[in-house]
Amino acid sequence: MKLPSFRLRIALLSVALAGSALVGFGAVSWFQIYNAQIGRLDAEIFNQLIRANRSPIRERWEFYRESLSYAFGKKTKTSVALLVMDTDGNKLYESNSRPDDLDMNRLLVKRLELTPLPPRPKGEPPPANPYSTNPPPLPSPFIPPHSPRPPRPNEFITEGTATGTWRIGAAKFPNVQVAIAVSLETVNQEMAAIRNIFVVLIPGALLLVASGAWLVSGNALRPVHQLTSVIRQVTVKGLDRRIPIGTTDVEFVELIEVFNQMLERLERSFTQASRFSGDAAHELKTPLTILQGELERTLQQADPGSEVQQRLSNLLDEVRRLSAIMRKLLLLSLADAGQMSLYLVDVDMSELLIGIAEDIELLAPDITVQTDIVKGLRLLGDRDLLIQVLQNLLSNAIKYNLADGWIKIKAYQNQTTLYVTIANASKNIPEGDKSRIFDRFHRGDPARTRKVEGTGLGLSLAREIARAHGGDLTLDSTSEGETAFTLTLPIGYTSGSD
């Protein structure tokens, strides 16, 4: 499975980290704001409970109920429920009268039952009977004569009913019991608005983070892209390329310097190796030519059919083979140095292919040859080198063919390119050999090729000649029991059809 690009992973990681931070911050902020809202509401309920410590006169409680609505609904219409009971549990005032408020009444009564009565301070006389005929006069409005002990924090609870969610506070005083319920609808609406803001802002922030990470990572990876571009161009003709360091970030300077030094060492080593191959081939050319001439002359002087003539003949074959290897090495060294010279002429590829196919029928009469060659295939190229390419391909097709096998030659062209495909029956090429089949001196599995003559330079040289012409030679993907190579060559010049 292919991993996503490093740049994409940086952007995704940045989004994940920023998203986790923003979501966590949003969640904590939301809960903090909600708790602050509830805390303010509890403080207001607490203040209103403190004001409720007075004589239970119904008219006063009605006025007190209206003041609660004003206190909790200054800017918004917040619903408030009030329940007042005496110390014996008798209802003195009930703000709810609708059928759907029955659940609220039960909650308020239950809350009062769970709320403990604060202890009376020492020395304080027992409370007066609230239902006496001569009640004491009331003090100034909403200012309690005694400050009771504040309700404990756990006396504020949140309960849900059919009409909504309510925040309930209750307190018991020496003369009266009071329970206040305030609707949380306004608080919930405000929190929903804050949540919607987070829902919109967090994805927008993550999009900005992703864009920023993408741009920053792209800018940071620019030297790597420069390295990649130079590496792609490192061929025999591109070993002299270097990456400039002038505007590169400090973090990549050492990497680029090391890479440039590596290119310099490669160029020096390759130049030395190429020069050695060329010099060695040139140095061997003269003695091999002299040795071949002497062997041919001595062979003519030997007695026909003698053992000496047979040995001289074998030696001459080996010298000729060595000369052929030397010529191929010389061509490869020139190709490596980019100095393979081409004598360009108008070449009739159809004629060359037909002639080579006829030679196959003479060299290997047991092999069936099938041709599909379009007439008039012409191009501008080096005739001798192209003949060598075709001979190498057909020689391999004969060497690695099966008993009573076959060879198929197909040639055609389009407006710019000429294609020649040569296929033959053969054993399957191992997967490990397919990637090395054009390596020099590589002859594949010894069990497959031990009885086949050759040096392992033919395919490598054929591909170099094709590339020198601006084309290529490739191994095709074929079915089992078949091997095929395709030669592609640019036409460059067309003289018409025969």
C-alpha positions as CSV (number, residue, x, y, z in Angstrom):
1,M,0.0,0.0,0.0
2,K,1.4,3.3,-1.1
3,L,1.7,5.9,1.7
4,P,0.5,9.5,1.1
5,S,3.1,12.1,0.3
6,F,5.2,13.6,3.1
7,R,3.7,17.0,2.4
8,L,0.1,15.7,2.7
9,R,1.1,13.9,5.9
10,I,2.4,17.1,7.4
11,A,-0.8,18.9,6.5
12,L,-2.9,16.2,7.9
13,L,-0.8,16.0,11.1
14,S,-1.1,19.8,11.5
15,V,-4.8,19.6,11.1
16,A,-5.1,16.7,13.6
17,L,-3.1,18.5,16.2
18,A,-4.8,21.9,15.7
19,G,-8.2,20.2,15.5
20,S,-7.6,18.4,18.8
21,A,-6.4,21.6,20.4
22,L,-9.4,23.7,19.0
23,V,-12.0,21.0,19.9
24,G,-10.6,20.7,23.4
25,F,-10.4,24.4,23.8
26,G,-14.0,24.8,22.5
27,A,-15.3,22.1,24.8
28,V,-13.6,23.5,27.9
29,S,-14.7,27.0,27.0
30,W,-18.2,25.9,26.4
31,F,-18.4,24.2,29.8
32,Q,-16.7,27.1,31.5
33,I,-19.2,29.5,30.0
34,Y,-22.1,27.3,30.9
35,N,-20.9,26.9,34.4
36,A,-20.4,30.6,34.7
37,Q,-24.0,31.2,33.4
38,I,-25.4,28.7,35.9
39,G,-23.2,30.2,38.7
40,R,-24.6,33.7,38.0
41,L,-28.1,32.2,37.9
42,D,-27.6,30.4,41.2
43,A,-26.3,33.6,42.8
44,E,-29.4,35.5,41.7
45,I,-31.6,32.7,43.0
46,F,-29.7,32.8,46.3
47,N,-30.3,36.5,46.6
48,Q,-34.0,36.2,45.9
49,L,-34.2,33.4,48.5
50,I,-32.7,35.7,51.1
51,R,-35.3,38.3,50.3
52,A,-38.1,35.8,50.9
53,N,-37.7,35.7,54.7
54,R,-40.9,37.7,55.7
55,S,-44.4,37.3,56.8
56,P,-46.5,35.1,54.4
57,I,-49.1,37.5,53.2
58,R,-50.5,36.4,49.9
59,E,-50.5,39.9,48.4
60,R,-46.9,40.3,49.3
61,W,-46.0,37.0,47.7
62,E,-47.7,38.0,44.5
63,F,-45.7,41.2,44.5
64,Y,-42.6,39.1,45.3
65,R,-43.4,36.9,42.3
66,E,-43.6,39.9,40.0
67,S,-40.3,41.1,41.3
68,L,-38.8,37.7,40.5
69,S,-40.0,37.9,36.9
70,Y,-38.4,41.4,36.6
71,A,-35.1,40.2,38.2
72,F,-34.7,37.2,35.9
73,G,-36.3,38.6,32.8
74,K,-34.9,42.1,32.4
75,K,-33.8,41.5,28.8
76,T,-35.4,38.2,28.0
77,K,-38.7,36.6,28.9
78,T,-37.5,34.0,31.3
79,S,-40.1,31.9,33.0
80,V,-40.0,31.8,36.8
81,A,-42.0,29.5,39.1
82,L,-42.5,30.2,42.9
83,L,-43.8,27.9,45.7
84,V,-44.2,29.2,49.3
85,M,-45.1,26.9,52.2
86,D,-45.3,27.4,55.9
87,T,-43.3,25.3,58.3
88,D,-46.1,22.7,58.5
89,G,-46.1,22.1,54.7
90,N,-49.3,24.2,53.9
91,K,-49.1,26.1,50.6
92,L,-49.1,29.8,51.1
93,Y,-48.5,30.8,47.5
94,E,-48.2,28.9,44.2
95,S,-47.4,30.7,41.0
96,N,-48.3,27.7,38.7
97,S,-51.9,26.9,38.0
98,R,-51.9,25.3,34.6
99,P,-52.2,21.6,34.1
100,D,-48.7,21.3,32.5
101,D,-47.2,22.9,35.6
102,L,-48.1,20.0,37.9
103,D,-44.7,18.4,37.4
104,M,-43.1,21.7,38.4
105,N,-45.2,21.8,41.5
106,R,-44.2,18.3,42.5
107,L,-40.5,19.2,41.9
108,L,-40.7,22.3,44.1
109,V,-42.5,20.4,46.9
110,K,-39.9,17.6,46.7
111,R,-37.1,20.2,46.8
112,L,-38.5,21.7,49.9
113,E,-38.8,18.3,51.5
114,L,-35.1,17.7,50.9
115,T,-34.0,21.1,52.1
116,P,-33.0,21.1,55.8
117,L,-34.1,23.8,58.1
118,P,-31.1,26.0,59.2
119,P,-30.5,26.0,63.0
120,R,-31.9,28.9,65.0
121,P,-29.2,31.2,66.3
122,K,-28.6,31.0,70.1
123,G,-30.7,33.5,72.1
124,E,-33.2,34.1,69.2
125,P,-36.8,33.7,70.3
126,P,-39.1,31.3,68.5
127,P,-40.8,32.7,65.5
128,A,-44.2,34.3,65.9
129,N,-47.3,32.5,64.6
130,P,-47.6,33.8,61.0
131,Y,-51.4,33.4,61.2
132,S,-52.0,35.4,64.4
133,T,-54.6,38.2,64.2
134,N,-52.0,40.8,65.0
135,P,-49.0,40.1,62.9
136,P,-46.0,42.3,63.4
137,P,-45.5,45.1,60.9
138,L,-43.4,44.4,57.9
139,P,-40.1,46.1,57.6
140,S,-39.1,47.9,54.5
141,P,-39.9,46.0,51.3
142,F,-37.7,42.9,50.6
143,I,-35.2,43.6,53.4
144,P,-35.4,40.6,55.8
145,P,-35.2,41.3,59.5
146,H,-32.8,38.5,60.1
147,S,-30.2,37.1,57.7
148,P,-30.7,33.4,57.6
149,R,-27.9,31.0,56.9
150,P,-27.4,30.8,53.1
151,P,-28.6,27.7,51.4
152,R,-25.9,25.1,50.8
153,P,-24.5,24.8,47.2
154,N,-26.1,21.4,46.7
155,E,-29.5,22.8,47.2
156,F,-29.4,24.2,43.6
157,I,-30.3,21.5,41.1
158,T,-31.3,21.2,37.4
159,E,-34.4,19.3,36.6
160,G,-36.3,18.6,33.4
161,T,-40.1,18.7,32.9
162,A,-42.5,18.6,30.1
163,T,-42.2,22.4,29.8
164,G,-38.4,22.6,29.7
165,T,-35.3,22.5,31.9
166,W,-35.3,24.4,35.2
167,R,-32.8,25.5,37.7
168,I,-34.3,25.1,41.2
169,G,-33.2,26.6,44.5
170,A,-35.0,26.1,47.9
171,A,-34.6,27.4,51.4
172,K,-36.4,26.9,54.8
173,F,-36.6,29.9,57.1
174,P,-38.1,30.0,60.6
175,N,-41.4,31.3,59.3
176,V,-41.6,30.1,55.8
177,Q,-40.3,27.7,53.1
178,V,-39.6,29.0,49.6
179,A,-38.7,27.3,46.4
180,I,-37.8,29.1,43.2
181,A,-37.5,27.6,39.7
182,V,-36.0,29.5,36.8
183,S,-36.3,28.3,33.2
184,L,-32.9,27.5,31.5
185,E,-34.4,28.1,28.1
186,T,-32.5,31.4,27.7
187,V,-29.3,29.9,28.9
188,N,-29.6,26.9,26.6
189,Q,-30.3,29.3,23.6
190,E,-27.2,31.3,24.4
191,M,-25.1,28.1,24.7
192,A,-26.5,26.8,21.5
193,A,-25.5,30.0,19.8
194,I,-22.0,29.7,21.2
195,R,-21.9,26.0,20.1
196,N,-22.9,27.0,16.6
197,I,-20.2,29.6,16.5
198,F,-17.6,27.0,17.4
199,V,-19.0,24.6,14.8
200,V,-18.5,27.2,12.1
201,L,-15.2,28.7,13.3
202,I,-13.3,25.4,14.1
203,P,-13.6,24.0,10.5
204,G,-12.7,27.4,9.1
205,A,-9.6,27.5,11.4
206,L,-8.7,24.0,10.4
207,L,-8.9,24.8,6.8
208,L,-6.6,27.8,7.3
209,V,-4.2,25.5,9.3
210,A,-4.2,22.9,6.5
211,S,-3.6,25.6,3.8
212,G,-0.8,27.1,5.8
213,A,0.8,23.7,6.6
214,W,0.6,22.8,2.9
215,L,2.3,26.0,1.8
216,V,4.9,25.9,4.5
217,S,5.7,22.3,3.9
218,G,5.9,22.9,0.2
219,N,8.3,25.8,0.7
220,A,10.4,23.7,3.1
221,L,10.5,20.8,0.7
222,R,11.6,22.9,-2.3
223,P,15.3,21.9,-1.9
224,V,14.2,18.3,-2.0
225,H,12.3,18.9,-5.2
226,Q,15.5,20.5,-6.6
227,L,17.5,17.4,-5.6
228,T,14.9,15.2,-7.3
229,S,14.9,17.2,-10.5
230,V,18.7,17.0,-10.7
231,I,18.7,13.3,-9.9
232,R,16.3,12.7,-12.8
233,Q,18.8,14.4,-15.1
234,V,21.8,12.5,-13.9
235,T,22.7,10.5,-16.9
236,V,25.9,9.9,-18.8
237,K,25.5,13.4,-20.2
238,G,24.3,15.0,-16.9
239,L,26.9,14.1,-14.4
240,D,28.3,17.6,-14.6
241,R,25.1,19.1,-13.1
242,R,25.3,20.7,-9.7
243,I,22.7,22.3,-7.4
244,P,23.2,25.9,-6.5
245,I,23.4,26.7,-2.8
246,G,22.9,30.5,-2.9
247,T,19.2,30.8,-1.8
248,T,18.9,27.4,0.0
249,D,17.8,27.1,3.6
250,V,20.5,26.5,6.1
251,E,19.1,23.1,7.1
252,F,19.6,21.8,3.5
253,V,23.0,23.3,2.7
254,E,24.9,20.3,4.1
255,L,22.6,17.8,2.2
256,I,23.1,19.7,-1.1
257,E,26.9,19.9,-0.6
258,V,27.1,16.2,0.1
259,F,25.0,15.5,-3.0
260,N,27.1,17.7,-5.2
261,Q,30.3,16.0,-3.9
262,M,28.7,12.6,-4.7
263,L,28.0,13.8,-8.3
264,E,31.6,15.0,-8.6
265,R,32.9,11.6,-7.5
266,L,30.5,9.8,-9.8
267,E,31.6,12.0,-12.7
268,R,35.2,11.4,-12.0
269,S,34.8,7.6,-11.5
270,F,32.6,7.2,-14.6
271,T,35.0,9.3,-16.7
272,Q,37.9,7.1,-15.6
273,A,35.9,3.9,-16.2
274,S,34.8,5.0,-19.6
275,R,38.3,6.1,-20.6
276,F,39.7,2.8,-19.4
277,S,37.2,0.8,-21.5
278,G,37.9,2.9,-24.6
279,D,41.6,2.9,-24.1
280,A,41.6,-0.9,-23.5
281,A,39.5,-1.5,-26.6
282,H,41.9,0.6,-28.7
283,E,45.0,-1.0,-27.2
284,L,43.5,-4.5,-27.9
285,K,42.4,-3.7,-31.4
286,T,45.9,-3.7,-33.0
287,P,47.3,-6.9,-31.4
288,L,44.0,-8.8,-32.0
289,T,44.1,-7.7,-35.7
290,I,47.7,-8.9,-36.0
291,L,46.9,-12.2,-34.1
292,Q,44.0,-12.8,-36.4
293,G,46.0,-12.2,-39.5
294,E,48.8,-14.5,-38.4
295,L,46.4,-17.3,-37.5
296,E,44.7,-17.0,-40.9
297,R,48.0,-17.1,-42.7
298,T,49.3,-20.1,-40.6
299,L,46.0,-21.8,-41.1
300,Q,46.4,-21.6,-44.9
301,Q,49.8,-23.2,-44.6
302,A,48.7,-26.1,-42.4
303,D,48.0,-29.5,-43.9
304,P,44.3,-29.8,-44.7
305,G,42.5,-32.0,-42.2
306,S,45.4,-32.2,-39.8
307,E,45.2,-31.7,-36.0
308,V,47.2,-28.5,-36.3
309,Q,44.7,-27.0,-38.7
310,Q,41.9,-27.9,-36.4
311,R,43.6,-26.2,-33.5
312,L,44.4,-23.2,-35.5
313,S,40.8,-23.0,-36.7
314,N,39.5,-23.1,-33.0
315,L,42.0,-20.4,-32.0
316,L,40.9,-18.2,-34.9
317,D,37.3,-18.5,-33.9
318,E,38.2,-17.4,-30.3
319,V,40.2,-14.5,-31.6
320,R,37.3,-13.4,-33.9
321,R,35.0,-13.7,-30.9
322,L,37.4,-11.6,-28.8
323,S,37.5,-9.0,-31.6
324,A,33.7,-8.9,-31.6
325,I,33.7,-8.3,-27.9
326,M,36.3,-5.6,-28.2
327,R,34.2,-3.8,-30.9
328,K,31.1,-4.0,-28.7
329,L,33.0,-2.6,-25.7
330,L,34.4,0.2,-27.8
331,L,30.9,1.1,-29.0
332,L,29.5,0.9,-25.4
333,S,32.3,3.1,-24.1
334,L,31.5,5.7,-26.8
335,A,27.8,5.4,-25.9
336,D,28.6,5.9,-22.2
337,A,30.6,9.1,-23.1
338,G,27.8,10.3,-25.4
339,Q,30.2,10.2,-28.3
340,M,28.7,7.4,-30.4
341,S,28.9,8.9,-33.9
342,L,26.1,8.1,-36.4
343,Y,26.4,8.1,-40.1
344,L,22.8,9.0,-41.0
345,V,21.4,7.8,-44.3
346,D,17.9,6.9,-45.6
347,V,17.3,3.4,-44.4
348,D,14.7,1.0,-45.8
349,M,13.7,-0.9,-42.6
350,S,11.3,-3.2,-44.5
351,E,14.1,-4.4,-46.8
352,L,16.4,-5.0,-43.8
353,L,13.8,-7.0,-41.9
354,I,12.8,-9.1,-44.9
355,G,16.5,-9.9,-45.6
356,I,17.2,-10.9,-42.0
357,A,14.0,-13.1,-41.9
358,E,15.4,-15.0,-45.0
359,D,18.7,-15.5,-43.2
360,I,16.8,-17.0,-40.2
361,E,15.3,-19.6,-42.5
362,L,18.8,-20.6,-43.6
363,L,20.4,-20.5,-40.2
364,A,17.6,-22.3,-38.3
365,P,15.3,-24.2,-40.8
366,D,13.5,-25.9,-37.9
367,I,12.1,-22.6,-36.6
368,T,8.9,-21.2,-38.2
369,V,9.2,-17.6,-39.1
370,Q,6.1,-15.4,-39.4
371,T,6.4,-11.8,-40.6
372,D,4.0,-8.9,-40.6
373,I,6.1,-6.1,-42.1
374,V,4.5,-3.1,-43.7
375,K,6.2,-2.1,-46.9
376,G,8.0,1.2,-47.3
377,L,9.1,1.6,-43.7
378,R,11.9,4.2,-44.0
379,L,13.8,6.3,-41.5
380,L,16.9,8.4,-41.1
381,G,19.6,6.4,-39.3
382,D,22.9,4.6,-39.3
383,R,22.4,1.6,-41.5
384,D,25.3,-0.5,-40.1
385,L,24.4,0.1,-36.5
386,L,20.7,-0.7,-37.1
387,I,21.6,-3.9,-38.9
388,Q,23.6,-4.8,-35.8
389,V,20.6,-4.2,-33.5
390,L,18.3,-6.4,-35.7
391,Q,21.0,-9.1,-35.9
392,N,21.4,-9.1,-32.1
393,L,17.7,-9.4,-31.5
394,L,17.2,-12.2,-34.0
395,S,20.3,-14.0,-32.8
396,N,18.8,-14.0,-29.3
397,A,15.5,-15.2,-30.7
398,I,17.3,-18.1,-32.3
399,K,19.5,-19.0,-29.3
400,Y,16.8,-19.0,-26.7
401,N,14.1,-20.6,-28.9
402,L,12.4,-23.9,-28.2
403,A,12.8,-27.0,-30.3
404,D,10.5,-26.6,-33.3
405,G,9.7,-23.1,-32.1
406,W,8.7,-20.0,-33.9
407,I,9.7,-16.3,-34.4
408,K,7.3,-13.5,-35.2
409,I,8.5,-10.2,-36.8
410,K,6.0,-7.3,-36.8
411,A,6.9,-3.8,-38.1
412,Y,4.7,-0.7,-38.6
413,Q,4.9,3.0,-38.1
414,N,2.8,6.1,-37.3
415,Q,3.5,9.7,-38.3
416,T,6.5,10.0,-36.0
417,T,7.7,6.6,-34.8
418,L,8.6,3.2,-36.3
419,Y,8.0,0.1,-34.3
420,V,9.6,-3.3,-34.7
421,T,8.5,-6.2,-32.4
422,I,10.4,-9.5,-32.5
423,A,8.8,-12.3,-30.5
424,N,9.9,-15.9,-30.1
425,A,8.9,-19.1,-28.3
426,S,11.0,-19.5,-25.2
427,K,11.1,-20.6,-21.6
428,N,9.7,-18.0,-19.1
429,I,12.2,-15.4,-18.0
430,P,12.5,-15.3,-14.2
431,E,11.1,-12.1,-12.6
432,G,14.5,-11.4,-11.1
433,D,16.2,-11.4,-14.6
434,K,13.7,-9.2,-16.3
435,S,15.0,-6.0,-14.6
436,R,18.6,-7.0,-15.4
437,I,18.2,-8.3,-18.9
438,F,19.9,-5.2,-20.4
439,D,22.8,-5.3,-18.0
440,R,26.2,-5.8,-19.5
441,F,27.5,-9.4,-19.3
442,H,24.3,-10.5,-17.7
443,R,23.1,-13.8,-19.2
444,G,20.3,-14.8,-16.8
445,D,19.9,-18.1,-15.1
446,P,23.0,-20.4,-15.8
447,A,20.7,-23.4,-16.1
448,R,18.8,-21.5,-18.9
449,T,21.8,-20.3,-20.8
450,R,24.8,-22.6,-20.1
451,K,24.5,-24.1,-23.6
452,V,24.0,-20.8,-25.4
453,E,27.0,-19.0,-26.8
454,G,27.3,-15.2,-26.2
455,T,28.8,-12.6,-24.0
456,G,25.8,-10.8,-22.6
457,L,26.6,-7.6,-24.4
458,G,24.2,-7.8,-27.4
459,L,21.0,-6.5,-25.8
460,S,22.9,-3.8,-23.9
461,L,24.6,-2.6,-27.1
462,A,21.3,-2.8,-29.1
463,R,19.6,-0.6,-26.5
464,E,22.4,2.0,-26.5
465,I,22.3,2.1,-30.4
466,A,18.5,2.6,-30.3
467,R,18.9,5.4,-27.7
468,A,21.6,7.0,-29.8
469,H,19.0,7.3,-32.5
470,G,16.5,8.9,-30.1
471,G,14.5,5.6,-29.7
472,D,14.5,2.8,-27.2
473,L,14.5,-1.0,-26.8
474,T,12.2,-2.6,-24.3
475,L,11.2,-6.0,-23.0
476,D,7.4,-6.5,-23.6
477,S,5.0,-8.1,-21.2
478,T,3.9,-11.4,-22.8
479,S,2.1,-14.6,-22.0
480,E,3.9,-17.7,-20.8
481,G,6.2,-19.4,-23.2
482,E,6.9,-16.3,-25.1
483,T,9.5,-13.5,-25.1
484,A,9.2,-10.3,-27.1
485,F,11.3,-7.1,-27.6
486,T,10.0,-3.9,-29.2
487,L,12.4,-1.5,-30.9
488,T,11.1,2.1,-31.3
489,L,12.8,4.6,-33.6
490,P,11.9,8.1,-34.6
491,I,11.4,8.4,-38.3
492,G,13.0,11.8,-38.7
493,Y,12.8,11.6,-42.6
494,T,10.3,9.9,-44.9
495,S,11.1,9.4,-48.7
496,G,7.8,7.9,-49.6
497,S,6.5,4.4,-50.2
498,D,7.7,1.8,-52.5
